[in-house]
Amino acid sequence: MTRIAYLMKTYPRLSETFILNEILGLEELGARLQIFSLRQPDDTSFHPAVGGVKAHVTYALELTGFQSVRNGLLLLKLHLQLAMHRPAAYVQTVWNYLRQPGRQRLKEVIHAGYFAVAMQRSGCTHIHAHFANVPTTVAELIHGFTGIPYSFTAHAKDIYRSGAAELDRKISKAEFVLTCTEYNRQYLSAISTSATRIHCVHHGIDLTLFDGRKLSSEAEAPTDTLPLILSVGRFCEKKGFPYLIRACRILQNQGVRFRCAIVGYGPMRDELQTLIADLDLEEHVSLVGKMTQDGIAEMYRTAAIFALPCLVTDDGDRDGIPNVLIEAMAQRLAVVSTDVSGISELVEPANNGLLVPEKNADALADALALLLAQPALRKQMGDRGREKVMSHFSLMSSANEVWAKFQEEARAAEAVRGVAQHD
């Protein structure tokens, strides 16, 4: 049976629930996985569901600290083993890597050698990397060293901040490529010059956690309770949180009753807090720190609206379909977002949510004011959003699609081996 090496930059990571969900779904379907992480997590906050993962995790060896000499000697030994076993392949792989345009990092070659031996020893027959940048670079190197086939999932930043030639090369060597939106799939297909198949597989969420229940109905809520506008995401530019804060100032100027909570963490926290203070919104807008999925699920149950004004940054960074939008819709929340990347594949304007132009606080405020003024419309959109998620974005529907691609690859490899043996 195929043992799949799941290769990631950091595992586990609080902001990457989509990968955690995929692993859990695949294991439920019977997949044999082993996780390889290039970095140790620097955060002690994990989603409780991490405890349900069966796969063993192998971390790259550290080259700093008191074990650096010992680890360095071990890595040198492993690379010598790879070079002696397949000398031509080893030299060609390193040479091809070093002559690529752009910046090469020796540690990627070092990590690839360590993981290559570990994967061979554990019987891994396929590598799947998450993100088209560094993890897929390492998968490509391992493939060169060992011949183990690889595939990868491309997401958002890793696509639009990578060069077309680099993406095309990685696609051409892969058995297949997955990506989380049809928008991404079309972009990658336009870049690709090879016959490698590129599939859209939307992320799925655990519908038992986001079950559509509210803590209390609006009819039962106290009349003096302010409706909550909720947002969740990393405090980074592409989430567009400054526009949400400015939209809240517009709502306040119009006398609209509300409160807003933005859950997350990241490099823009101080900037966002300063903007809230400058706009005199401390009593209406709050920044909430890191939360696990369980905590966020409770927040969804208390909210009236979910807002996420995503945007495309100057360097091309953008979201695909943010998982938090899927979670909010599963929880029957009316959502307001922007028509960026693949978001319109989830949010159907005027049906299960509203979409406004990116970087437009006035349009965002108008959409929020409309939903705040019409509870019946919020409920209608929330119910339709739940239906869309249940039919297209469940954890197991996504896992089944991914698992089918792995099985197709395994059958094709078995057929090739059968032909070789017959010859």
C-alpha positions as CSV (number, residue, x, y, z in Angstrom):
1,M,0.0,0.0,0.0
2,T,1.2,3.5,-0.9
3,R,2.9,5.4,2.0
4,I,2.7,9.2,1.2
5,A,5.2,11.6,2.6
6,Y,3.5,14.9,3.4
7,L,6.1,17.7,3.1
8,M,5.4,21.1,4.7
9,K,7.3,24.1,5.8
10,T,6.0,24.1,9.4
11,Y,3.8,21.6,11.1
12,P,1.5,22.1,13.0
13,R,0.6,25.7,12.3
14,L,-2.4,27.5,13.7
15,S,-3.2,29.3,10.5
16,E,-3.1,26.2,8.2
17,T,-6.2,24.4,9.3
18,F,-6.9,23.5,5.6
19,I,-3.8,21.2,5.7
20,L,-4.8,19.7,9.1
21,N,-8.3,19.0,7.8
22,E,-6.9,17.3,4.7
23,I,-4.6,15.0,6.7
24,L,-7.4,14.0,9.0
25,G,-9.7,13.3,6.1
26,L,-7.2,11.2,4.3
27,E,-6.4,9.2,7.4
28,E,-10.1,8.5,7.9
29,L,-10.1,7.2,4.3
30,G,-7.3,4.8,5.1
31,A,-4.3,6.7,3.7
32,R,-0.9,5.9,5.2
33,L,0.9,9.2,5.8
34,Q,4.2,10.3,7.2
35,I,4.7,14.1,7.8
36,F,7.9,15.9,7.1
37,S,8.3,19.4,8.4
38,L,11.2,21.7,7.5
39,R,10.7,23.7,10.7
40,Q,9.7,23.1,14.2
41,P,6.6,25.2,15.2
42,D,7.5,28.3,17.1
43,D,4.1,28.5,18.6
44,T,2.6,26.5,21.4
45,S,-1.0,27.1,20.4
46,F,-2.4,24.2,18.3
47,H,-5.8,23.2,17.3
48,P,-7.1,20.3,19.4
49,A,-7.7,18.3,16.2
50,V,-3.9,18.0,15.9
51,G,-4.1,15.3,18.6
52,G,-6.2,13.2,16.2
53,V,-3.5,12.9,13.6
54,K,-1.9,9.4,13.5
55,A,1.0,10.1,11.1
56,H,4.5,10.3,12.6
57,V,6.2,13.7,12.2
58,T,9.9,14.0,11.1
59,Y,11.5,17.4,11.5
60,A,14.6,18.6,9.7
61,L,17.8,18.5,11.7
62,E,18.8,21.8,13.4
63,L,22.2,23.2,12.4
64,T,22.4,25.6,15.3
65,G,22.9,25.0,19.0
66,F,24.9,22.4,20.9
67,Q,24.0,19.6,18.5
68,S,25.1,21.4,15.3
69,V,28.4,19.6,14.9
70,R,26.9,16.2,15.5
71,N,23.9,16.9,13.1
72,G,26.3,18.4,10.5
73,L,28.4,15.2,10.5
74,L,25.2,13.1,10.2
75,L,23.9,15.2,7.3
76,L,27.3,14.9,5.5
77,K,27.2,11.1,5.9
78,L,23.6,10.9,4.5
79,H,24.5,13.1,1.5
80,L,27.5,10.9,0.8
81,Q,25.3,7.8,0.9
82,L,22.9,9.4,-1.7
83,A,25.8,10.4,-3.9
84,M,27.4,6.9,-3.8
85,H,24.0,5.2,-4.5
86,R,23.1,7.3,-7.5
87,P,26.1,9.5,-8.3
88,A,25.0,10.8,-11.7
89,A,21.5,11.7,-10.4
90,Y,22.9,13.3,-7.3
91,V,25.4,15.5,-9.2
92,Q,22.9,16.4,-11.9
93,T,20.2,17.4,-9.3
94,V,22.6,19.6,-7.3
95,W,24.0,21.2,-10.5
96,N,20.5,21.9,-11.9
97,Y,19.5,23.5,-8.6
98,L,22.6,25.7,-8.4
99,R,22.3,27.0,-11.9
100,Q,18.6,28.1,-11.6
101,P,18.0,31.8,-11.7
102,G,17.4,33.6,-8.4
103,R,18.5,32.9,-5.0
104,Q,19.5,29.3,-4.0
105,R,19.7,28.3,-0.4
106,L,22.1,25.5,0.6
107,K,19.8,24.5,3.5
108,E,17.2,23.3,1.0
109,V,19.7,20.9,-0.5
110,I,20.8,19.8,3.0
111,H,17.2,19.2,4.2
112,A,16.3,17.4,1.0
113,G,19.2,14.9,1.6
114,Y,18.1,14.2,5.1
115,F,14.4,13.8,4.2
116,A,15.3,11.7,1.1
117,V,17.1,9.0,3.3
118,A,14.3,9.2,5.9
119,M,11.6,8.7,3.2
120,Q,13.5,5.7,1.7
121,R,13.9,4.1,5.1
122,S,10.3,4.5,6.0
123,G,9.1,3.1,2.7
124,C,7.5,6.3,1.3
125,T,6.5,5.8,-2.3
126,H,5.1,9.3,-3.1
127,I,5.8,12.8,-1.9
128,H,3.1,15.5,-1.6
129,A,4.3,19.0,-0.8
130,H,2.0,21.8,0.4
131,F,2.8,25.1,-1.2
132,A,4.6,25.6,-4.5
133,N,7.6,27.5,-3.1
134,V,10.1,26.0,-0.6
135,P,8.4,22.7,0.2
136,T,8.0,21.9,-3.5
137,T,11.6,22.9,-4.1
138,V,12.7,20.3,-1.5
139,A,10.3,17.7,-3.0
140,E,11.9,18.4,-6.4
141,L,15.4,17.8,-5.0
142,I,14.3,14.6,-3.2
143,H,12.8,13.4,-6.5
144,G,16.1,14.0,-8.2
145,F,18.1,12.3,-5.5
146,T,15.9,9.2,-5.2
147,G,13.4,9.0,-8.1
148,I,10.5,9.1,-5.7
149,P,7.6,10.8,-7.6
150,Y,6.1,13.9,-6.2
151,S,3.0,16.1,-6.4
152,F,2.1,19.4,-4.8
153,T,-0.7,21.6,-3.8
154,A,-0.4,25.3,-4.7
155,H,-2.3,27.8,-2.7
156,A,-2.1,31.6,-3.1
157,K,1.1,33.5,-2.1
158,D,3.2,30.7,-3.3
159,I,1.7,31.0,-6.8
160,Y,1.5,34.7,-7.3
161,R,4.9,35.5,-5.8
162,S,6.8,32.8,-7.7
163,G,8.2,33.2,-11.2
164,A,6.3,31.6,-14.1
165,A,9.4,29.7,-15.3
166,E,10.0,28.2,-11.8
167,L,6.3,27.1,-11.5
168,D,6.4,25.6,-15.0
169,R,9.5,23.6,-14.1
170,K,8.0,22.2,-10.9
171,I,4.7,21.4,-12.6
172,S,6.5,19.6,-15.5
173,K,8.3,17.3,-13.0
174,A,5.3,16.6,-10.9
175,E,2.9,13.6,-11.3
176,F,0.0,16.0,-10.8
177,V,-0.8,19.3,-9.2
178,L,-3.7,20.3,-6.9
179,T,-4.8,23.8,-6.2
180,C,-7.6,25.2,-4.0
181,T,-9.5,27.4,-6.6
182,E,-10.6,27.2,-10.2
183,Y,-9.0,30.7,-10.5
184,N,-5.7,29.3,-9.5
185,R,-6.1,26.2,-11.8
186,Q,-6.6,28.4,-14.8
187,Y,-3.6,30.6,-13.9
188,L,-1.3,27.6,-13.5
189,S,-2.6,25.9,-16.7
190,A,-1.8,29.0,-18.7
191,I,1.8,28.9,-17.3
192,S,2.3,25.2,-17.8
193,T,4.0,23.9,-20.9
194,S,3.8,20.3,-19.9
195,A,1.1,17.6,-19.9
196,T,1.0,17.4,-16.1
197,R,-2.6,17.5,-15.0
198,I,-3.7,20.4,-12.7
199,H,-6.8,19.9,-10.6
200,C,-8.9,22.2,-8.6
201,V,-9.8,20.7,-5.2
202,H,-11.5,23.1,-2.9
203,H,-10.6,23.0,0.8
204,G,-13.1,21.3,3.1
205,I,-14.0,21.9,6.7
206,D,-15.2,19.7,9.5
207,L,-19.0,20.3,9.6
208,T,-19.3,18.6,13.0
209,L,-17.3,21.6,14.5
210,F,-19.0,24.2,12.4
211,D,-22.5,22.8,12.8
212,G,-24.7,25.8,12.0
213,R,-26.0,26.2,15.5
214,K,-26.3,29.6,17.2
215,L,-25.8,30.2,20.9
216,S,-29.1,32.0,21.0
217,S,-31.6,33.2,18.4
218,E,-31.7,36.9,17.6
219,A,-35.3,37.0,18.8
220,E,-34.1,35.8,22.2
221,A,-31.1,38.2,22.4
222,P,-31.5,41.2,24.7
223,T,-32.6,44.4,22.9
224,D,-29.6,46.3,24.0
225,T,-27.1,43.7,22.6
226,L,-25.1,45.2,19.8
227,P,-24.9,43.0,16.6
228,L,-21.4,41.6,16.2
229,I,-19.4,42.1,12.9
230,L,-16.8,39.3,13.1
231,S,-13.6,38.9,11.1
232,V,-10.8,36.3,11.4
233,G,-7.4,36.1,9.8
234,R,-3.7,36.8,10.0
235,F,-2.9,40.5,10.5
236,C,-1.3,40.9,7.1
237,E,-1.9,43.2,4.2
238,K,-3.9,40.9,1.9
239,K,-6.7,40.5,4.5
240,G,-7.6,44.2,4.1
241,F,-8.4,44.8,7.8
242,P,-7.7,48.6,7.6
243,Y,-10.6,48.9,5.2
244,L,-12.9,47.1,7.6
245,I,-11.8,49.4,10.4
246,R,-12.4,52.5,8.2
247,A,-15.8,51.0,7.2
248,C,-16.6,50.8,10.9
249,R,-15.9,54.5,11.3
250,I,-18.3,55.2,8.5
251,L,-21.0,53.1,10.2
252,Q,-20.4,54.9,13.4
253,N,-20.7,58.3,11.7
254,Q,-24.1,57.1,10.3
255,G,-25.3,56.1,13.8
256,V,-25.5,52.4,13.0
257,R,-25.4,50.2,16.1
258,F,-22.8,47.5,16.1
259,R,-19.6,46.1,17.5
260,C,-16.7,44.6,15.6
261,A,-14.2,41.9,16.7
262,I,-11.1,41.0,14.5
263,V,-9.6,37.7,15.6
264,G,-6.0,36.9,14.6
265,Y,-2.3,37.8,15.0
266,G,0.5,38.9,12.7
267,P,2.9,41.8,11.8
268,M,0.2,44.4,11.3
269,R,-1.2,44.2,14.8
270,D,0.3,47.5,16.1
271,E,-0.7,49.3,12.9
272,L,-4.3,48.1,13.2
273,Q,-4.5,49.1,16.9
274,T,-3.1,52.5,16.1
275,L,-5.7,53.0,13.3
276,I,-8.5,52.0,15.7
277,A,-7.3,54.6,18.2
278,D,-6.8,57.3,15.5
279,L,-10.4,56.8,14.4
280,D,-11.7,56.8,18.0
281,L,-13.1,53.3,17.7
282,E,-11.8,51.7,20.8
283,E,-15.3,51.2,22.2
284,H,-16.6,49.6,19.0
285,V,-13.7,47.7,17.4
286,S,-11.4,45.2,19.2
287,L,-8.5,43.0,18.2
288,V,-8.7,39.5,19.6
289,G,-5.5,37.4,19.8
290,K,-4.9,33.9,18.7
291,M,-7.7,31.4,19.0
292,T,-8.1,27.7,18.3
293,Q,-10.8,26.4,16.0
294,D,-13.0,25.5,18.9
295,G,-12.8,29.1,20.2
296,I,-13.4,30.6,16.8
297,A,-16.5,28.3,16.3
298,E,-18.0,29.8,19.5
299,M,-17.3,33.3,18.1
300,Y,-19.2,32.5,14.9
301,R,-22.2,31.5,17.0
302,T,-22.4,34.9,18.6
303,A,-21.9,37.0,15.4
304,A,-24.4,38.6,13.1
305,I,-22.2,39.1,10.1
306,F,-18.8,37.9,8.9
307,A,-16.6,40.4,7.0
308,L,-13.3,39.8,5.3
309,P,-12.2,42.5,2.7
310,C,-9.4,40.6,1.0
311,L,-7.2,42.4,-1.5
312,V,-4.4,41.9,-4.0
313,T,-1.1,43.4,-2.8
314,D,1.3,45.3,-5.0
315,D,3.6,42.3,-5.1
316,G,0.7,40.0,-6.2
317,D,0.0,38.3,-2.9
318,R,-3.6,37.3,-2.4
319,D,-5.9,34.7,-0.9
320,G,-7.4,31.8,-2.7
321,I,-10.7,31.0,-0.8
322,P,-10.0,31.8,2.9
323,N,-11.1,28.9,5.1
324,V,-12.7,31.3,7.5
325,L,-15.2,32.3,4.9
326,I,-16.2,28.7,4.5
327,E,-16.4,28.3,8.3
328,A,-18.5,31.4,8.7
329,M,-20.9,30.3,6.0
330,A,-21.1,26.8,7.5
331,Q,-22.2,28.6,10.8
332,R,-25.1,30.3,8.8
333,L,-23.5,33.7,8.9
334,A,-24.2,36.2,6.1
335,V,-20.7,37.2,4.7
336,V,-19.3,40.2,3.1
337,S,-16.1,39.9,1.1
338,T,-14.4,41.0,-2.1
339,D,-14.4,39.6,-5.6
340,V,-10.7,38.6,-5.4
341,S,-9.1,35.4,-6.7
342,G,-11.5,32.4,-6.1
343,I,-13.8,34.0,-3.5
344,S,-16.7,34.2,-6.0
345,E,-16.5,30.4,-6.3
346,L,-17.8,30.3,-2.7
347,V,-19.7,33.6,-2.2
348,E,-22.5,34.1,-4.7
349,P,-23.5,37.8,-4.6
350,A,-27.0,38.5,-3.4
351,N,-27.6,34.8,-2.9
352,N,-25.4,33.6,0.0
353,G,-23.4,36.8,0.7
354,L,-22.3,40.1,-0.7
355,L,-19.1,41.0,-2.6
356,V,-17.7,44.5,-2.8
357,P,-14.8,46.0,-4.7
358,E,-11.4,45.6,-3.0
359,K,-9.9,48.5,-1.1
360,N,-13.2,50.3,-0.9
361,A,-14.3,51.1,2.7
362,D,-17.4,53.0,1.5
363,A,-18.8,50.0,-0.4
364,L,-17.9,47.7,2.5
365,A,-19.8,50.0,4.9
366,D,-22.8,50.1,2.6
367,A,-22.9,46.3,2.5
368,L,-22.6,45.9,6.2
369,A,-25.2,48.6,6.9
370,L,-27.6,46.8,4.6
371,L,-27.2,43.5,6.4
372,L,-27.3,45.0,9.8
373,A,-30.6,46.7,8.9
374,Q,-32.2,43.5,7.6
375,P,-32.1,40.5,9.9
376,A,-34.3,38.4,7.6
377,L,-31.9,38.9,4.7
378,R,-29.0,37.9,6.9
379,K,-30.8,34.7,7.9
380,Q,-31.7,33.9,4.3
381,M,-28.1,34.4,3.1
382,G,-26.8,32.4,6.1
383,D,-29.0,29.5,5.3
384,R,-28.0,29.4,1.7
385,G,-24.4,29.7,2.6
386,R,-24.7,26.7,4.9
387,E,-26.2,24.7,1.9
388,K,-23.3,25.7,-0.4
389,V,-20.7,24.6,2.1
390,M,-22.4,21.3,2.8
391,S,-22.7,20.5,-0.9
392,H,-19.2,21.6,-2.0
393,F,-16.8,22.3,0.9
394,S,-17.0,19.5,3.4
395,L,-13.9,18.0,4.8
396,M,-14.6,14.5,3.5
397,S,-15.7,15.6,0.0
398,S,-12.3,17.4,-0.3
399,A,-10.4,14.5,1.2
400,N,-12.1,12.1,-1.2
401,E,-11.0,14.1,-4.2
402,V,-7.4,14.3,-3.0
403,W,-7.3,10.6,-2.1
404,A,-8.7,9.7,-5.6
405,K,-5.7,11.6,-7.2
406,F,-3.2,9.6,-5.0
407,Q,-4.9,6.3,-5.9
408,E,-4.8,7.2,-9.6
409,E,-1.1,7.9,-9.4
410,A,-0.5,4.6,-7.5
411,R,-2.4,2.6,-10.1
412,A,-0.4,4.2,-12.9
413,A,2.9,3.5,-11.1
414,E,1.8,-0.1,-10.6
415,A,1.0,-0.5,-14.3
416,V,4.4,0.9,-15.3
417,R,6.1,-1.6,-12.9
418,G,4.0,-4.4,-14.4
419,V,5.1,-3.5,-17.9
420,A,8.7,-3.3,-16.9
421,Q,8.6,-6.8,-15.2
422,H,6.9,-8.3,-18.3
423,D,9.6,-6.9,-20.5
